Amino acid sequence: MNLVEITWLDAEEYGDIGWNSLKDMKAYSKKPCPKMRTVGYILFKDETHIAVVSTIGKKDCSSVNKIPCEFIIKIDHLKN
């Protein structure tokens, strides 16, 4: 399994349930999306998304993290 570090931009939703101040929402909307980093073993990769797990054994693994390719900034391959 290939071990990688993926740097990607996350989509985000902001605001409280119910009505929000338009002024506050406009100010927040100008902030950049959060840059995230995920380290894991690649289970699947195609032109739409990459799927990784953080922990893997012979028969079991952790939960799968799927990241859309459009969100990815870069993928660095790490030594296993």
N, CA, C and O atoms as CSV, one atom per row, in Angstrom:
chain,resi,resn,atom,element,x,y,z
A,1,MET,N,N,0.844,-1.193,0.000
A,1,MET,CA,C,0.000,0.000,0.000
A,1,MET,C,C,0.881,1.246,0.000
A,1,MET,O,O,1.875,1.315,0.723
A,2,ASN,N,N,0.508,2.224,-0.816
A,2,ASN,CA,C,1.238,3.488,-0.866
A,2,ASN,C,C,0.797,4.401,0.271
A,2,ASN,O,O,-0.397,4.631,0.468
A,3,LEU,N,N,1.778,4.923,1.024
A,3,LEU,CA,C,1.525,5.863,2.107
A,3,LEU,C,C,1.737,7.275,1.574
A,3,LEU,O,O,2.786,7.574,1.005
A,4,VAL,N,N,0.741,8.148,1.757
A,4,VAL,CA,C,0.792,9.501,1.200
A,4,VAL,C,C,0.354,10.542,2.217
A,4,VAL,O,O,-0.330,10.240,3.195
A,5,GLU,N,N,0.769,11.784,1.955
A,5,GLU,CA,C,0.217,12.938,2.656
A,5,GLU,C,C,-0.491,13.775,1.594
A,5,GLU,O,O,0.121,14.181,0.606
A,6,ILE,N,N,-1.771,14.030,1.800
A,6,ILE,CA,C,-2.583,14.789,0.847
A,6,ILE,C,C,-2.857,16.162,1.445
A,6,ILE,O,O,-3.356,16.269,2.566
A,7,THR,N,N,-2.533,17.205,0.701
A,7,THR,CA,C,-2.872,18.566,1.096
A,7,THR,C,C,-4.064,18.973,0.244
A,7,THR,O,O,-4.036,18.860,-0.982
A,8,TRP,N,N,-5.128,19.455,0.920
A,8,TRP,CA,C,-6.368,19.730,0.188
A,8,TRP,C,C,-7.149,20.853,0.854
A,8,TRP,O,O,-6.969,21.149,2.035
A,9,LEU,N,N,-8.025,21.473,0.058
A,9,LEU,CA,C,-8.910,22.516,0.574
A,9,LEU,C,C,-10.249,21.899,0.926
A,9,LEU,O,O,-10.823,21.155,0.131
A,10,ASP,N,N,-10.745,22.200,2.106
A,10,ASP,CA,C,-12.002,21.635,2.580
A,10,ASP,C,C,-13.162,22.579,2.290
A,10,ASP,O,O,-13.024,23.797,2.397
A,11,ALA,N,N,-14.288,22.017,1.929
A,11,ALA,CA,C,-15.527,22.791,1.825
A,11,ALA,C,C,-16.011,23.035,3.246
A,11,ALA,O,O,-15.713,22.250,4.146
A,12,GLU,N,N,-16.751,24.112,3.455
A,12,GLU,CA,C,-17.161,24.410,4.812
A,12,GLU,C,C,-18.492,25.148,4.821
A,12,GLU,O,O,-18.831,25.870,3.883
A,13,GLU,N,N,-19.224,24.952,5.885
A,13,GLU,CA,C,-20.481,25.665,6.111
A,13,GLU,C,C,-20.338,26.422,7.417
A,13,GLU,O,O,-19.743,25.918,8.370
A,14,TYR,N,N,-20.882,27.634,7.467
A,14,TYR,CA,C,-20.729,28.472,8.644
A,14,TYR,C,C,-22.044,29.168,8.950
A,14,TYR,O,O,-22.761,29.574,8.035
A,15,GLY,N,N,-22.362,29.309,10.216
A,15,GLY,CA,C,-23.566,30.016,10.640
A,15,GLY,C,C,-24.362,29.196,11.633
A,15,GLY,O,O,-24.165,27.989,11.776
A,16,ASP,N,N,-25.265,29.879,12.314
A,16,ASP,CA,C,-26.117,29.231,13.303
A,16,ASP,C,C,-27.425,28.783,12.664
A,16,ASP,O,O,-27.772,29.223,11.568
A,17,ILE,N,N,-28.143,27.911,13.349
A,17,ILE,CA,C,-29.471,27.507,12.920
A,17,ILE,C,C,-30.377,28.734,13.001
A,17,ILE,O,O,-30.319,29.488,13.972
A,18,GLY,N,N,-31.189,28.927,12.011
A,18,GLY,CA,C,-32.079,30.093,12.002
A,18,GLY,C,C,-31.437,31.238,11.240
A,18,GLY,O,O,-30.608,31.023,10.357
A,19,TRP,N,N,-31.822,32.441,11.585
A,19,TRP,CA,C,-31.352,33.628,10.881
A,19,TRP,C,C,-29.951,34.020,11.312
A,19,TRP,O,O,-29.584,33.896,12.480
A,20,ASN,N,N,-29.167,34.499,10.338
A,20,ASN,CA,C,-27.806,34.973,10.574
A,20,ASN,C,C,-27.671,36.377,10.017
A,20,ASN,O,O,-28.368,36.746,9.071
A,21,SER,N,N,-26.795,37.145,10.588
A,21,SER,CA,C,-26.536,38.498,10.129
A,21,SER,C,C,-25.904,38.461,8.738
A,21,SER,O,O,-24.864,37.832,8.547
A,22,LEU,N,N,-26.520,39.126,7.776
A,22,LEU,CA,C,-25.983,39.177,6.419
A,22,LEU,C,C,-24.589,39.805,6.430
A,22,LEU,O,O,-23.704,39.356,5.701
A,23,LYS,N,N,-24.390,40.825,7.240
A,23,LYS,CA,C,-23.090,41.490,7.341
A,23,LYS,C,C,-22.021,40.491,7.814
A,23,LYS,O,O,-20.932,40.426,7.243
A,24,ASP,N,N,-22.339,39.716,8.854
A,24,ASP,CA,C,-21.392,38.724,9.366
A,24,ASP,C,C,-21.117,37.624,8.338
A,24,ASP,O,O,-19.975,37.187,8.193
A,25,MET,N,N,-22.150,37.177,7.628
A,25,MET,CA,C,-21.985,36.115,6.640
A,25,MET,C,C,-21.148,36.601,5.456
A,25,MET,O,O,-20.330,35.850,4.926
A,26,LYS,N,N,-21.350,37.861,5.036
A,26,LYS,CA,C,-20.536,38.418,3.946
A,26,LYS,C,C,-19.071,38.502,4.362
A,26,LYS,O,O,-18.182,38.184,3.573
A,27,ALA,N,N,-18.815,38.929,5.598
A,27,ALA,CA,C,-17.434,39.024,6.090
A,27,ALA,C,C,-16.792,37.636,6.132
A,27,ALA,O,O,-15.648,37.468,5.711
A,28,TYR,N,N,-17.528,36.640,6.640
A,28,TYR,CA,C,-16.978,35.290,6.737
A,28,TYR,C,C,-16.775,34.667,5.356
A,28,TYR,O,O,-15.834,33.898,5.156
A,29,SER,N,N,-17.641,34.989,4.415
A,29,SER,CA,C,-17.562,34.390,3.077
A,29,SER,C,C,-16.266,34.742,2.355
A,29,SER,O,O,-15.880,34.043,1.418
A,30,LYS,N,N,-15.587,35.806,2.769
A,30,LYS,CA,C,-14.341,36.235,2.125
A,30,LYS,C,C,-13.120,35.471,2.634
A,30,LYS,O,O,-12.053,35.529,2.024
A,31,LYS,N,N,-13.273,34.763,3.737
A,31,LYS,CA,C,-12.153,33.990,4.280
A,31,LYS,C,C,-11.887,32.786,3.377
A,31,LYS,O,O,-12.823,32.203,2.829
A,32,PRO,N,N,-10.602,32.408,3.219
A,32,PRO,CA,C,-10.303,31.237,2.383
A,32,PRO,C,C,-10.806,29.947,3.020
A,32,PRO,O,O,-10.979,29.865,4.236
A,33,CYS,N,N,-11.035,28.956,2.189
A,33,CYS,CA,C,-11.403,27.636,2.697
A,33,CYS,C,C,-10.222,27.076,3.483
A,33,CYS,O,O,-9.073,27.378,3.161
A,34,PRO,N,N,-10.485,26.261,4.511
A,34,PRO,CA,C,-9.395,25.725,5.316
A,34,PRO,C,C,-8.534,24.731,4.538
A,34,PRO,O,O,-9.042,23.879,3.810
A,35,LYS,N,N,-7.209,24.863,4.713
A,35,LYS,CA,C,-6.273,23.925,4.097
A,35,LYS,C,C,-6.055,22.784,5.087
A,35,LYS,O,O,-5.714,23.006,6.248
A,36,MET,N,N,-6.258,21.566,4.606
A,36,MET,CA,C,-6.157,20.379,5.451
A,36,MET,C,C,-5.026,19.483,4.951
A,36,MET,O,O,-4.604,19.575,3.798
A,37,ARG,N,N,-4.545,18.613,5.841
A,37,ARG,CA,C,-3.547,17.614,5.469
A,37,ARG,C,C,-3.999,16.271,6.024
A,37,ARG,O,O,-4.325,16.152,7.205
A,38,THR,N,N,-4.014,15.270,5.166
A,38,THR,CA,C,-4.410,13.919,5.547
A,38,THR,C,C,-3.281,12.963,5.197
A,38,THR,O,O,-2.751,13.000,4.087
A,39,VAL,N,N,-2.913,12.102,6.150
A,39,VAL,CA,C,-1.904,11.069,5.911
A,39,VAL,C,C,-2.613,9.725,5.940
A,39,VAL,O,O,-3.400,9.453,6.847
A,40,GLY,N,N,-2.334,8.880,4.944
A,40,GLY,CA,C,-2.971,7.576,4.928
A,40,GLY,C,C,-2.474,6.683,3.814
A,40,GLY,O,O,-1.669,7.078,2.970
A,41,TYR,N,N,-2.983,5.463,3.843
A,41,TYR,CA,C,-2.676,4.455,2.834
A,41,TYR,C,C,-3.758,4.492,1.757
A,41,TYR,O,O,-4.948,4.459,2.069
A,42,ILE,N,N,-3.351,4.560,0.506
A,42,ILE,CA,C,-4.301,4.654,-0.599
A,42,ILE,C,C,-4.994,3.309,-0.808
A,42,ILE,O,O,-4.337,2.293,-1.037
A,43,LEU,N,N,-6.326,3.311,-0.728
A,43,LEU,CA,C,-7.121,2.128,-1.064
A,43,LEU,C,C,-7.627,2.205,-2.494
A,43,LEU,O,O,-7.791,1.189,-3.169
A,44,PHE,N,N,-7.879,3.464,-2.957
A,44,PHE,CA,C,-8.463,3.657,-4.287
A,44,PHE,C,C,-8.140,5.064,-4.758
A,44,PHE,O,O,-8.094,5.996,-3.956
A,45,LYS,N,N,-7.913,5.223,-6.072
A,45,LYS,CA,C,-7.703,6.538,-6.666
A,45,LYS,C,C,-8.117,6.474,-8.122
A,45,LYS,O,O,-7.697,5.584,-8.862
A,46,ASP,N,N,-8.951,7.431,-8.529
A,46,ASP,CA,C,-9.295,7.576,-9.942
A,46,ASP,C,C,-9.393,9.061,-10.262
A,46,ASP,O,O,-8.898,9.889,-9.497
A,47,GLU,N,N,-10.025,9.412,-11.384
A,47,GLU,CA,C,-10.091,10.815,-11.788
A,47,GLU,C,C,-11.071,11.634,-10.947
A,47,GLU,O,O,-11.090,12.859,-11.068
A,48,THR,N,N,-11.891,10.994,-10.094
A,48,THR,CA,C,-12.876,11.727,-9.297
A,48,THR,C,C,-12.486,11.917,-7.841
A,48,THR,O,O,-12.763,12.965,-7.259
A,49,HIS,N,N,-11.836,10.900,-7.236
A,49,HIS,CA,C,-11.484,11.000,-5.817
A,49,HIS,C,C,-10.369,10.035,-5.439
A,49,HIS,O,O,-10.028,9.116,-6.184
A,50,ILE,N,N,-9.811,10.279,-4.247
A,50,ILE,CA,C,-8.844,9.369,-3.646
A,50,ILE,C,C,-9.430,8.913,-2.313
A,50,ILE,O,O,-10.071,9.692,-1.609
A,51,ALA,N,N,-9.206,7.647,-1.975
A,51,ALA,CA,C,-9.698,7.086,-0.715
A,51,ALA,C,C,-8.518,6.528,0.065
A,51,ALA,O,O,-7.747,5.719,-0.452
A,52,VAL,N,N,-8.380,6.970,1.328
A,52,VAL,CA,C,-7.270,6.522,2.173
A,52,VAL,C,C,-7.776,6.075,3.540
A,52,VAL,O,O,-8.853,6.468,3.986
A,53,VAL,N,N,-6.964,5.239,4.191
A,53,VAL,CA,C,-7.205,4.843,5.574
A,53,VAL,C,C,-5.945,5.166,6.371
A,53,VAL,O,O,-4.839,5.107,5.833
A,54,SER,N,N,-6.105,5.505,7.644
A,54,SER,CA,C,-4.951,5.860,8.463
A,54,SER,C,C,-4.280,4.647,9.101
A,54,SER,O,O,-3.100,4.690,9.448
A,55,THR,N,N,-5.030,3.583,9.251
A,55,THR,CA,C,-4.518,2.376,9.897
A,55,THR,C,C,-4.940,1.167,9.072
A,55,THR,O,O,-6.088,1.069,8.641
A,56,ILE,N,N,-4.004,0.252,8.858
A,56,ILE,CA,C,-4.337,-0.913,8.033
A,56,ILE,C,C,-3.620,-2.153,8.552
A,56,ILE,O,O,-2.463,-2.092,8.968
A,57,GLY,N,N,-4.331,-3.281,8.520
A,57,GLY,CA,C,-3.768,-4.579,8.885
A,57,GLY,C,C,-4.033,-5.552,7.756
A,57,GLY,O,O,-4.436,-5.145,6.666
A,58,LYS,N,N,-3.811,-6.843,8.004
A,58,LYS,CA,C,-4.028,-7.847,6.954
A,58,LYS,C,C,-5.501,-7.995,6.588
A,58,LYS,O,O,-5.832,-8.201,5.421
A,59,LYS,N,N,-6.401,-7.891,7.593
A,59,LYS,CA,C,-7.827,-8.092,7.334
A,59,LYS,C,C,-8.699,-6.921,7.775
A,59,LYS,O,O,-9.882,-6.888,7.437
A,60,ASP,N,N,-8.157,-5.966,8.513
A,60,ASP,CA,C,-8.949,-4.862,9.046
A,60,ASP,C,C,-8.277,-3.531,8.752
A,60,ASP,O,O,-7.083,-3.464,8.461
A,61,CYS,N,N,-9.079,-2.470,8.836
A,61,CYS,CA,C,-8.533,-1.118,8.650
A,61,CYS,C,C,-9.438,-0.113,9.359
A,61,CYS,O,O,-10.533,-0.440,9.817
A,62,SER,N,N,-8.941,1.116,9.433
A,62,SER,CA,C,-9.731,2.203,10.020
A,62,SER,C,C,-10.800,2.646,9.027
A,62,SER,O,O,-10.947,2.040,7.966
A,63,SER,N,N,-11.533,3.678,9.356
A,63,SER,CA,C,-12.553,4.194,8.448
A,63,SER,C,C,-11.896,4.839,7.228
A,63,SER,O,O,-10.734,5.244,7.275
A,64,VAL,N,N,-12.652,4.926,6.148
A,64,VAL,CA,C,-12.161,5.461,4.876
A,64,VAL,C,C,-12.419,6.962,4.806
A,64,VAL,O,O,-13.501,7.433,5.156
A,65,ASN,N,N,-11.418,7.700,4.354
A,65,ASN,CA,C,-11.534,9.137,4.120
A,65,ASN,C,C,-11.455,9.347,2.609
A,65,ASN,O,O,-10.422,9.072,1.998
A,66,LYS,N,N,-12.550,9.836,1.997
A,66,LYS,CA,C,-12.595,10.087,0.555
A,66,LYS,C,C,-12.485,11.587,0.296
A,66,LYS,O,O,-13.227,12.378,0.878
A,67,ILE,N,N,-11.558,11.973,-0.580
A,67,ILE,CA,C,-11.321,13.375,-0.900
A,67,ILE,C,C,-11.506,13.569,-2.398
A,67,ILE,O,O,-10.847,12.892,-3.187
A,68,PRO,N,N,-12.403,14.494,-2.818
A,68,PRO,CA,C,-12.578,14.759,-4.244
A,68,PRO,C,C,-11.293,15.324,-4.860
A,68,PRO,O,O,-10.626,16.149,-4.237
A,69,CYS,N,N,-10.945,14.896,-6.060
A,69,CYS,CA,C,-9.727,15.364,-6.730
A,69,CYS,C,C,-9.712,16.876,-6.904
A,69,CYS,O,O,-8.644,17.488,-6.863
A,70,GLU,N,N,-10.875,17.488,-7.099
A,70,GLU,CA,C,-10.930,18.937,-7.277
A,70,GLU,C,C,-10.481,19.692,-6.039
A,70,GLU,O,O,-10.105,20.860,-6.136
A,71,PHE,N,N,-10.510,19.048,-4.868
A,71,PHE,CA,C,-10.114,19.684,-3.612
A,71,PHE,C,C,-8.609,19.569,-3.356
A,71,PHE,O,O,-8.065,20.299,-2.527
A,72,ILE,N,N,-7.931,18.652,-4.066
A,72,ILE,CA,C,-6.534,18.319,-3.780
A,72,ILE,C,C,-5.577,19.368,-4.343
A,72,ILE,O,O,-5.664,19.755,-5.508
A,73,ILE,N,N,-4.661,19.818,-3.481
A,73,ILE,CA,C,-3.595,20.733,-3.877
A,73,ILE,C,C,-2.371,19.929,-4.306
A,73,ILE,O,O,-1.784,20.186,-5.357
A,74,LYS,N,N,-1.989,18.938,-3.468
A,74,LYS,CA,C,-0.848,18.094,-3.821
A,74,LYS,C,C,-0.896,16.781,-3.044
A,74,LYS,O,O,-1.548,16.674,-2.005
A,75,ILE,N,N,-0.194,15.797,-3.571
A,75,ILE,CA,C,-0.044,14.500,-2.913
A,75,ILE,C,C,1.451,14.196,-2.826
A,75,ILE,O,O,2.139,14.126,-3.844
A,76,ASP,N,N,1.942,14.017,-1.609
A,76,ASP,CA,C,3.341,13.651,-1.375
A,76,ASP,C,C,3.402,12.185,-0.975
A,76,ASP,O,O,2.719,11.758,-0.045
A,77,HIS,N,N,4.221,11.420,-1.681
A,77,HIS,CA,C,4.397,9.998,-1.351
A,77,HIS,C,C,5.433,9.881,-0.237
A,77,HIS,O,O,6.515,10.461,-0.323
A,78,LEU,N,N,5.095,9.131,0.803
A,78,LEU,CA,C,5.953,8.940,1.972
A,78,LEU,C,C,6.551,7.544,1.937
A,78,LEU,O,O,6.004,6.646,1.297
A,79,LYS,N,N,7.663,7.360,2.616
A,79,LYS,CA,C,8.277,6.035,2.690
A,79,LYS,C,C,7.531,5.174,3.692
A,79,LYS,O,O,7.227,5.632,4.794
A,80,ASN,N,N,7.234,3.947,3.331
A,80,ASN,CA,C,6.572,3.005,4.256
A,80,ASN,C,C,7.642,2.321,5.071
A,80,ASN,O,O,7.332,1.484,5.918
